[in-house]
Amino acid sequence: DKTGTLTENRMRAETIVSVAGMTSWSKETDTVREPWLSLFQALALSNDASRSERGGWLGDPTEIALLEAAENAGFIKRELEGRHPRLAELPFDAERARMTTLHRFGDEVVAYTKGAPEGVLARCSAMLTPAGMQPLDIEQVEAKVHHMARDGLRVLALAMRIWPSVPEGMAADEVEAELMLLGLVGLIDPPRAEAQEAVDLCRSAGITPVMITGDHPQTALAIARRLGMVDGDGEAITGHQLAHMSLQEFEARIPHVRVYARVAPEQKIRIVKALQERGEFVAMTGDGVNDAPALKRADMGVAMGITGTDVAKEAAHMILLDDNFATIVAAVREGRRIFDNIRKFIKYAMTCNSAEIWTLLLAPFLGLPIPLLPIHILWINLVTDGLPGLALAMEPEEKGTMRRPPRPPSESIFAHGMWQHMLWIGLLMGFASLATQAWAIHVGDAHWQTMVFTVLTLSQLGHVLAIRSERDSLFVQGLFSNRPLLASVVLTVALQMAVIYLPWLNAIFKTAALTLEELLFCFAMSSIVFIAVEVEKWLRRKGWIYREV
């Protein structure tokens, strides 16, 4: 059941209803009159769940819910199995959509069959009512199933047949025939508290959640409406309908379908393929052996870490440790933040390195001496590219991260104006440095090389502060929203001042102490880059440059 990531993954038997309502039923009269006719006995005996030595439950959540309901009604599985041991069984099969267990009742054998109403009712010829056994009223039963499913209940049907002994060969078509319907059981798997918010985040982020489940279509739709996946007019496609659809008809409907119910395992891969052929990037969750082909086929297969089988985990690309859909959404959010920060680091590093290249390359063409020494370049690469660049990885997510559409898988990391930014800002840094050099030489300032060195260093620090967001101003983000980056910038400025004003470092870096006027001029020239990037972001917010991200 692929809704497990959305729901609590622990069923509870919310409603137990027989065909006639069981209004006159009582445990005492029922067990004395016809002990094998008890619906609760069927729930307890035809069940693979059990209690652990510590008193907890072991087994499938659905089986646990049914067994808990039976024990709450006074039917203890361990006691019943002592009197009516299991003699044989037909395990659950997805194609049959039912299971059968056979138990000894005195000189007779009772076969209890449990499964999806469609799979069980088709094998029934009679039903139990307070008035005794009656011919099966299929319309009445199906109306009850439909009503329960619309309330969001998962519905199971239970039936029985009496045999003189265990049938030879144990053929399913023989054992599961001419059954008498005992009743219907409704279970609820309540949505997780965080599931609806996670679904809303997915939709705002351009991700379309699609439910694929083995439940009744009305049950699936009720859960989907509760989670906001479909509106009141939403529809569900069943596996039976899917099997009779042509490829063209299915491809025409698939953009509008959000719920698939009663789906066979082989149909899951058909759904994945159809979505991929429309150009969609498909992520799929699954836990069973039958999910493995679809998990492998999906662009991102996510196996359940708690309930998932080893086969599903091997076929998947990723394992979800807590089986919670909200964790997938949180991973999408974190992935977008990481991708954004990778872009920022690349933008910062390549822009700063290109600025150094432009400064050294263009100076001779402008009739200027070589502006920087090799040790200056090494210092800039070590200090300004190192600490602030690493601190960019700590940048929190930008506003609206989960309100933008997914990026196409084939999209370049340099898209959305990134390469243009690196080109013109790199040139601007270079020209700011060269303009400082030209002015200092023109006025006869002997400290021109130290000034170029300082302007280039401070320009890169102004740049790293400005590119923390592709859209929002630094004054909106706030200086303290990334404290590691702020600390690295402050430290880098302090180190640069030490290189300028400590005599023993002057000898190593070939620098000279700047006057206050020279230092202020360097800060003013380096701020040009910061202002230019803030103007670029303002133009982006206005929609005048680059495509929105």
C-alpha positions as CSV (number, residue, x, y, z in Angstrom):
1,D,0.0,0.0,0.0
2,K,1.7,3.1,-1.2
3,T,-0.2,5.4,1.2
4,G,1.9,4.1,4.1
5,T,4.3,7.1,3.8
6,L,1.3,9.4,4.2
7,T,-0.5,7.6,7.0
8,E,0.4,6.5,10.5
9,N,1.3,3.0,9.2
10,R,-0.6,1.5,12.1
11,M,-4.2,0.5,11.3
12,R,-6.9,0.4,13.8
13,A,-10.2,-1.4,13.5
14,E,-12.5,1.6,13.6
15,T,-15.8,0.0,12.5
16,I,-16.9,-3.6,12.4
17,V,-20.2,-4.2,10.6
18,S,-21.9,-7.3,9.5
19,V,-24.2,-7.4,6.6
20,A,-27.2,-7.0,8.8
21,G,-25.6,-4.7,11.3
22,M,-25.1,-7.4,14.0
23,T,-27.5,-5.5,16.2
24,S,-28.8,-8.7,18.0
25,W,-25.4,-10.4,18.2
26,S,-23.8,-11.4,21.6
27,K,-20.7,-13.3,22.3
28,E,-22.4,-15.7,24.7
29,T,-25.3,-16.9,22.5
30,D,-23.1,-16.9,19.4
31,T,-20.4,-19.1,20.8
32,V,-22.9,-21.6,22.2
33,R,-25.1,-21.8,19.1
34,E,-22.6,-21.8,16.3
35,P,-19.0,-21.3,17.4
36,W,-17.6,-21.1,13.9
37,L,-20.0,-18.4,12.8
38,S,-18.4,-15.7,15.0
39,L,-17.0,-12.8,13.0
40,F,-14.5,-12.1,15.8
41,Q,-13.4,-15.7,15.9
42,A,-12.6,-15.4,12.2
43,L,-10.6,-12.2,12.9
44,A,-8.6,-13.9,15.6
45,L,-8.0,-17.3,14.0
46,S,-7.4,-16.2,10.3
47,N,-4.6,-13.9,11.4
48,D,-0.8,-14.0,11.1
49,A,-0.2,-11.3,13.8
50,S,0.7,-12.2,17.4
51,R,1.8,-10.8,20.7
52,S,5.4,-10.7,21.6
53,E,6.8,-12.0,24.9
54,R,6.7,-8.4,26.2
55,G,3.1,-8.0,25.3
56,G,3.6,-5.9,22.2
57,W,2.2,-6.6,18.8
58,L,4.2,-8.4,16.0
59,G,3.0,-8.5,12.4
60,D,1.4,-6.5,9.6
61,P,-0.4,-3.3,10.8
62,T,-3.7,-4.5,9.2
63,E,-3.5,-7.9,10.8
64,I,-2.6,-6.3,14.2
65,A,-5.6,-4.0,14.0
66,L,-7.9,-7.0,13.3
67,L,-6.5,-9.1,16.1
68,E,-6.6,-6.2,18.5
69,A,-10.3,-5.7,17.7
70,A,-11.0,-9.4,18.2
71,E,-9.2,-9.5,21.6
72,N,-11.0,-6.3,22.7
73,A,-14.2,-8.3,22.1
74,G,-12.9,-11.1,24.2
75,F,-11.6,-13.5,21.6
76,I,-8.0,-14.2,22.6
77,K,-6.1,-15.8,19.7
78,R,-3.8,-17.9,21.9
79,E,-6.8,-19.5,23.6
80,L,-8.8,-20.0,20.4
81,E,-5.8,-21.6,18.7
82,G,-5.5,-24.1,21.5
83,R,-9.0,-25.3,20.9
84,H,-9.1,-24.8,17.1
85,P,-5.6,-25.2,15.7
86,R,-4.7,-24.1,12.2
87,L,-4.6,-27.2,9.9
88,A,-3.7,-25.6,6.6
89,E,-3.7,-22.2,4.8
90,L,-3.8,-20.5,1.5
91,P,-1.5,-17.4,1.9
92,F,-2.6,-14.0,0.7
93,D,-2.1,-13.5,-3.0
94,A,-2.3,-10.1,-4.8
95,E,-4.1,-11.7,-7.8
96,R,-6.7,-13.4,-5.6
97,A,-6.8,-10.5,-3.1
98,R,-7.6,-12.9,-0.3
99,M,-6.3,-15.5,2.2
100,T,-7.8,-18.6,3.7
101,T,-7.0,-20.6,6.9
102,L,-8.5,-23.9,7.9
103,H,-9.1,-24.8,11.6
104,R,-10.3,-27.9,13.5
105,F,-13.8,-27.5,15.1
106,G,-14.6,-30.9,16.6
107,D,-15.2,-33.4,13.8
108,E,-15.4,-30.6,11.2
109,V,-13.0,-28.2,9.5
110,V,-13.8,-24.5,9.1
111,A,-12.2,-22.5,6.4
112,Y,-12.1,-18.8,7.1
113,T,-11.5,-16.5,4.0
114,K,-10.5,-12.9,4.4
115,G,-9.7,-10.3,1.7
116,A,-10.9,-7.5,-0.5
117,P,-14.7,-7.4,-0.9
118,E,-14.4,-7.8,-4.6
119,G,-12.3,-10.9,-4.2
120,V,-14.4,-12.5,-1.5
121,L,-17.9,-11.6,-2.5
122,A,-17.4,-13.2,-5.9
123,R,-16.8,-16.5,-4.1
124,C,-19.9,-16.2,-1.8
125,S,-23.3,-17.7,-2.3
126,A,-24.9,-17.0,1.1
127,M,-24.6,-14.6,4.0
128,L,-25.1,-14.7,7.7
129,T,-27.8,-12.5,9.3
130,P,-29.4,-12.5,12.7
131,A,-32.2,-14.6,11.2
132,G,-29.6,-17.2,10.1
133,M,-28.1,-18.0,6.7
134,Q,-29.7,-16.2,3.8
135,P,-29.0,-16.0,0.0
136,L,-26.4,-13.4,-0.7
137,D,-27.9,-9.9,-1.4
138,I,-25.0,-8.6,-3.4
139,E,-26.5,-5.2,-3.9
140,Q,-27.0,-4.7,-0.2
141,V,-23.4,-5.8,0.6
142,E,-21.8,-3.7,-2.2
143,A,-23.8,-0.6,-1.0
144,K,-22.4,-1.2,2.5
145,V,-18.9,-1.5,1.1
146,H,-19.3,1.7,-0.9
147,H,-20.7,3.6,2.2
148,M,-17.8,2.4,4.4
149,A,-15.2,3.2,1.8
150,R,-16.5,6.8,1.3
151,D,-15.9,7.3,5.0
152,G,-12.3,6.6,4.4
153,L,-12.3,3.0,5.8
154,R,-10.4,0.2,4.3
155,V,-12.9,-2.6,3.9
156,L,-12.3,-6.3,4.3
157,A,-14.8,-9.1,3.8
158,L,-14.8,-12.3,5.9
159,A,-16.5,-15.5,4.9
160,M,-16.4,-19.2,5.8
161,R,-17.1,-22.7,4.7
162,I,-17.5,-26.0,6.6
163,W,-15.6,-29.1,5.4
164,P,-15.7,-32.6,6.8
165,S,-11.8,-32.7,6.5
166,V,-9.0,-30.7,4.9
167,P,-9.6,-30.7,1.1
168,E,-7.1,-32.7,-0.9
169,G,-4.8,-30.6,-3.0
170,M,-5.8,-27.4,-1.3
171,A,-6.7,-25.8,-4.7
172,A,-7.8,-22.1,-4.1
173,D,-10.6,-22.4,-6.6
174,E,-12.1,-25.3,-4.7
175,V,-11.4,-24.2,-1.1
176,E,-12.6,-20.6,-1.7
177,A,-15.9,-21.4,-3.3
178,E,-19.5,-21.6,-2.1
179,L,-18.6,-19.4,0.8
180,M,-20.9,-17.8,3.4
181,L,-20.3,-14.2,4.1
182,L,-19.8,-13.5,7.8
183,G,-19.5,-9.7,7.6
184,L,-17.4,-6.7,6.7
185,V,-14.6,-5.1,8.6
186,G,-13.7,-1.4,8.3
187,L,-10.2,-0.2,9.2
188,I,-8.9,3.3,9.3
189,D,-5.3,4.3,8.8
190,P,-5.3,7.9,10.0
191,P,-3.2,10.4,8.0
192,R,0.0,11.6,9.8
193,A,-0.3,15.0,11.4
194,E,2.4,16.4,9.2
195,A,1.2,14.7,6.0
196,Q,-1.3,17.4,4.7
197,E,1.3,20.1,5.2
198,A,3.9,18.0,3.3
199,V,1.4,17.5,0.4
200,D,0.7,21.2,0.3
201,L,4.5,21.9,0.2
202,C,4.8,19.5,-2.6
203,R,2.1,21.1,-4.7
204,S,3.5,24.6,-4.0
205,A,7.0,23.3,-5.1
206,G,5.7,22.0,-8.4
207,I,5.7,18.4,-7.3
208,T,2.6,16.4,-8.0
209,P,1.8,13.7,-5.4
210,V,0.1,10.7,-6.8
211,M,-1.4,7.9,-4.7
212,I,-1.1,4.3,-5.9
213,T,-2.8,1.8,-3.6
214,G,-4.5,-1.5,-3.4
215,D,-7.4,0.0,-1.4
216,H,-11.0,0.4,-2.6
217,P,-11.2,3.5,-4.9
218,Q,-13.6,5.3,-2.6
219,T,-11.3,4.7,0.4
220,A,-8.3,6.0,-1.6
221,L,-10.3,9.1,-2.7
222,A,-11.5,9.8,0.9
223,I,-7.9,9.8,2.1
224,A,-6.7,11.8,-0.9
225,R,-9.4,14.5,-0.2
226,R,-8.4,14.6,3.5
227,L,-4.8,15.2,2.5
228,G,-5.7,17.8,-0.2
229,M,-4.4,15.7,-3.0
230,V,-7.7,15.9,-4.9
231,D,-10.7,18.2,-4.8
232,G,-14.4,17.1,-4.5
233,D,-14.5,16.2,-8.2
234,G,-11.4,14.1,-8.2
235,E,-11.4,10.7,-9.7
236,A,-9.6,7.4,-9.2
237,I,-8.6,5.0,-11.8
238,T,-8.8,1.3,-10.8
239,G,-6.5,-1.4,-12.0
240,H,-9.4,-3.0,-13.9
241,Q,-10.0,0.3,-15.8
242,L,-6.3,0.7,-16.4
243,A,-6.1,-2.8,-17.9
244,H,-8.8,-2.0,-20.5
245,M,-7.5,1.4,-21.5
246,S,-5.6,1.9,-24.7
247,L,-2.2,3.6,-24.5
248,Q,-3.6,6.8,-26.1
249,E,-6.6,7.0,-23.7
250,F,-4.3,6.5,-20.7
251,E,-1.8,9.1,-21.8
252,A,-4.7,11.6,-22.3
253,R,-6.0,11.0,-18.8
254,I,-2.8,10.6,-16.8
255,P,-2.1,14.4,-16.3
256,H,-5.4,14.7,-14.4
257,V,-5.3,11.5,-12.3
258,R,-4.0,11.7,-8.8
259,V,-5.3,8.4,-7.3
260,Y,-4.9,4.8,-8.6
261,A,-6.7,2.1,-6.7
262,R,-6.9,-1.6,-6.7
263,V,-3.7,-1.5,-8.9
264,A,-2.0,-4.8,-9.8
265,P,1.8,-4.9,-9.3
266,E,2.6,-4.9,-13.0
267,Q,0.5,-1.9,-13.6
268,K,2.7,0.3,-11.3
269,I,5.5,0.2,-13.8
270,R,3.1,1.1,-16.6
271,I,2.1,4.2,-14.7
272,V,5.8,5.1,-14.1
273,K,6.7,4.6,-17.8
274,A,3.7,6.7,-18.9
275,L,4.7,9.6,-16.7
276,Q,8.3,9.4,-17.9
277,E,7.2,9.4,-21.5
278,R,5.4,12.7,-20.8
279,G,8.7,14.2,-19.7
280,E,8.0,13.9,-16.0
281,F,10.8,13.2,-13.5
282,V,9.3,10.4,-11.4
283,A,10.0,9.5,-7.8
284,M,8.2,6.4,-6.4
285,T,8.0,4.9,-2.9
286,G,7.4,1.2,-2.3
287,D,8.1,-1.5,0.2
288,G,7.1,-4.9,-1.4
289,V,8.8,-7.4,-3.7
290,N,6.3,-6.5,-6.4
291,D,7.3,-2.8,-6.2
292,A,10.9,-3.6,-7.1
293,P,10.6,-3.2,-11.0
294,A,8.8,0.1,-10.7
295,L,11.3,1.3,-8.1
296,K,14.1,0.5,-10.4
297,R,12.4,2.1,-13.4
298,A,11.6,5.3,-11.6
299,D,14.0,8.2,-11.8
300,M,14.2,8.1,-8.0
301,G,13.1,4.9,-6.3
302,V,12.5,5.3,-2.5
303,A,12.2,2.1,-0.5
304,M,10.7,1.9,3.0
305,G,13.4,1.3,5.6
306,I,11.0,-0.1,8.3
307,T,8.4,-2.1,6.3
308,G,10.4,-2.5,3.1
309,T,11.6,-5.9,1.9
310,D,15.2,-6.5,1.0
311,V,14.3,-6.8,-2.7
312,A,12.7,-3.4,-2.7
313,K,15.7,-1.8,-0.9
314,E,18.1,-3.4,-3.4
315,A,16.1,-2.0,-6.3
316,A,15.6,1.5,-4.9
317,H,18.0,4.4,-5.2
318,M,17.3,5.6,-1.7
319,I,16.0,4.1,1.6
320,L,13.6,6.1,3.7
321,L,14.4,5.2,7.3
322,D,11.2,6.4,9.0
323,D,8.7,5.5,6.3
324,N,7.3,9.0,6.5
325,F,6.3,11.1,3.4
326,A,7.1,14.3,5.3
327,T,10.7,13.2,5.4
328,I,10.8,13.0,1.6
329,V,9.5,16.6,1.4
330,A,12.1,17.7,4.0
331,A,14.8,16.0,1.9
332,V,13.6,17.9,-1.2
333,R,13.8,21.2,0.8
334,E,17.3,20.3,2.0
335,G,18.3,19.3,-1.5
336,R,17.2,22.6,-2.9
337,R,19.1,24.5,-0.2
338,I,22.3,22.5,-0.9
339,F,22.0,23.0,-4.7
340,D,21.5,26.7,-4.2
341,N,24.6,26.9,-2.0
342,I,26.6,24.9,-4.5
343,R,25.6,27.5,-7.1
344,K,26.6,30.3,-4.8
345,F,30.0,28.8,-4.1
346,I,30.7,28.3,-7.8
347,K,29.5,31.8,-8.5
348,Y,31.7,33.2,-5.8
349,A,34.9,31.2,-6.6
350,M,34.8,31.7,-10.3
351,T,33.9,35.3,-10.2
352,C,36.7,36.1,-7.8
353,N,39.3,34.0,-9.7
354,S,38.2,35.6,-13.0
355,A,38.6,39.1,-11.4
356,E,42.2,38.2,-10.5
357,I,42.8,37.1,-14.1
358,W,41.3,40.2,-15.5
359,T,43.4,42.4,-13.2
360,L,46.6,40.8,-14.2
361,L,45.7,40.4,-17.9
362,L,44.4,43.8,-18.6
363,A,47.0,45.9,-16.7
364,P,49.7,45.7,-19.5
365,F,47.2,46.5,-22.2
366,L,46.3,49.7,-20.2
367,G,49.9,50.7,-19.9
368,L,50.0,49.8,-16.2
369,P,52.7,47.8,-14.3
370,I,51.9,44.3,-13.0
371,P,49.5,45.2,-10.2
372,L,50.0,42.1,-7.9
373,L,52.8,39.9,-6.8
374,P,52.4,36.1,-6.7
375,I,52.2,36.1,-2.9
376,H,49.3,38.5,-3.1
377,I,47.4,36.1,-5.4
378,L,48.1,33.2,-3.1
379,W,46.9,35.2,-0.1
380,I,43.7,36.1,-1.8
381,N,43.0,32.5,-2.8
382,L,43.8,31.2,0.7
383,V,41.9,33.8,2.7
384,T,39.0,35.2,0.7
385,D,38.3,32.1,-1.4
386,G,38.8,29.8,1.5
387,L,37.0,30.8,4.7
388,P,34.0,32.7,3.2
389,G,33.6,30.2,0.5
390,L,33.3,27.4,3.0
391,A,30.9,29.4,5.1
392,L,28.5,29.7,2.2
393,A,27.7,26.0,2.7
394,M,26.0,27.1,6.0
395,E,23.7,29.5,4.3
396,P,20.1,28.9,5.3
397,E,17.4,28.3,2.6
398,E,16.1,31.3,0.8
399,K,12.6,32.5,1.0
400,G,10.2,30.7,-1.4
401,T,12.5,27.7,-1.8
402,M,9.5,25.4,-1.8
403,R,7.3,27.7,-3.9
404,R,9.3,27.4,-7.1
405,P,9.1,24.7,-9.8
406,P,11.6,21.9,-10.0
407,R,14.6,22.5,-12.2
408,P,14.8,20.3,-15.3
409,P,17.4,17.5,-14.9
410,S,19.2,18.6,-18.0
411,E,19.4,22.3,-17.0
412,S,22.9,23.7,-16.6
413,I,24.1,24.7,-13.2
414,F,25.1,28.0,-14.8
415,A,21.5,28.8,-15.9
416,H,19.4,31.8,-14.7
417,G,22.0,34.4,-15.3
418,M,24.8,32.8,-13.4
419,W,27.5,32.9,-16.2
420,Q,26.5,36.4,-17.1
421,H,27.0,37.4,-13.4
422,M,30.4,35.8,-13.2
423,L,31.5,37.5,-16.4
424,W,30.4,41.1,-15.7
425,I,31.1,41.1,-11.9
426,G,34.5,39.6,-12.5
427,L,35.2,42.4,-15.0
428,L,33.9,45.0,-12.6
429,M,36.2,43.8,-9.8
430,G,39.1,43.9,-12.2
431,F,38.3,47.4,-13.4
432,A,37.8,48.6,-9.8
433,S,41.2,47.3,-8.9
434,L,42.9,48.7,-12.1
435,A,41.1,52.1,-11.6
436,T,42.6,52.2,-8.1
437,Q,46.0,51.5,-9.5
438,A,45.7,54.1,-12.3
439,W,44.5,56.8,-9.9
440,A,47.2,56.1,-7.3
441,I,50.0,56.1,-9.9
442,H,48.5,59.3,-11.4
443,V,48.6,61.2,-8.1
444,G,52.0,59.8,-7.3
445,D,50.9,57.5,-4.4
446,A,53.8,55.1,-3.7
447,H,51.4,52.6,-2.0
448,W,49.5,51.8,-5.2
449,Q,50.3,48.0,-5.1
450,T,49.0,47.6,-1.5
451,M,45.9,49.6,-2.5
452,V,45.2,47.3,-5.5
453,F,45.8,44.3,-3.3
454,T,43.3,45.6,-0.7
455,V,40.6,46.7,-3.1
456,L,40.6,43.2,-4.7
457,T,40.4,41.5,-1.4
458,L,37.7,43.7,0.0
459,S,35.7,43.5,-3.3
460,Q,35.5,39.8,-3.0
461,L,34.3,40.0,0.6
462,G,31.6,42.5,-0.5
463,H,30.7,40.1,-3.3
464,V,30.2,37.1,-0.9
465,L,27.9,39.1,1.3
466,A,25.8,40.2,-1.7
467,I,25.4,36.8,-3.3
468,R,23.9,35.1,-0.2
469,S,20.6,35.3,-2.1
470,E,19.9,35.4,-5.8
471,R,16.9,37.7,-5.2
472,D,16.7,39.2,-1.7
473,S,18.8,42.1,-0.5
474,L,21.4,41.5,2.2
475,F,19.5,44.1,4.3
476,V,16.3,42.0,4.1
477,Q,18.2,38.8,5.0
478,G,20.1,40.4,7.8
479,L,23.8,40.2,8.5
480,F,23.3,37.7,11.4
481,S,21.3,35.1,9.5
482,N,24.5,33.3,8.6
483,R,26.9,33.8,11.5
484,P,29.7,31.6,10.2
485,L,29.9,33.7,7.0
486,L,29.8,37.0,9.0
487,A,32.6,35.7,11.3
488,S,34.7,34.6,8.3
489,V,34.3,38.0,6.6
490,V,35.3,39.8,9.9
491,L,38.3,37.5,10.3
492,T,39.4,38.0,6.7
493,V,39.2,41.8,7.1
494,A,41.2,41.6,10.3
495,L,43.9,39.4,8.6
496,Q,44.0,41.8,5.7
497,M,44.6,44.7,8.1
498,A,47.3,42.7,9.8
499,V,49.1,42.2,6.4
500,I,48.9,46.0,5.8
501,Y,49.8,47.3,9.2
502,L,52.1,44.8,10.9
503,P,55.7,45.5,10.0
504,W,56.9,41.9,10.0
505,L,54.1,41.0,7.6
506,N,54.9,44.0,5.4
507,A,58.3,42.5,4.8
508,I,56.8,39.1,3.8
509,F,54.0,40.4,1.6
510,K,55.8,43.5,0.2
511,T,53.0,45.8,1.5
512,A,53.1,49.2,3.1
513,A,50.9,50.8,5.8
514,L,48.1,52.8,4.2
515,T,47.0,56.2,5.5
516,L,43.4,56.6,6.7
517,E,42.5,58.4,3.4
518,E,44.1,55.6,1.3
519,L,42.2,52.9,3.4
520,L,38.9,54.7,3.1
521,F,39.4,55.1,-0.7
522,C,40.0,51.3,-0.9
523,F,36.8,50.6,1.0
524,A,34.9,53.0,-1.2
525,M,36.2,51.4,-4.4
526,S,35.6,47.8,-3.2
527,S,32.0,48.7,-2.2
528,I,31.2,49.3,-5.9
529,V,31.0,45.5,-6.4
530,F,28.5,45.1,-3.5
531,I,26.3,47.9,-4.8
532,A,26.4,46.5,-8.3
533,V,25.2,43.0,-7.1
534,E,22.5,44.6,-5.0
535,V,21.3,46.5,-8.1
536,E,21.4,43.3,-10.1
537,K,19.2,41.6,-7.6
538,W,16.8,44.5,-7.6
539,L,16.5,44.3,-11.4
540,R,15.9,40.5,-11.0
541,R,13.1,41.1,-8.5
542,K,11.5,43.6,-10.9
543,G,11.7,40.9,-13.6
544,W,13.8,43.0,-15.9
545,I,16.8,40.7,-16.2
546,Y,17.2,36.9,-16.2
547,R,14.4,34.4,-15.9
548,E,12.8,33.9,-12.5
549,V,14.2,31.0,-10.4
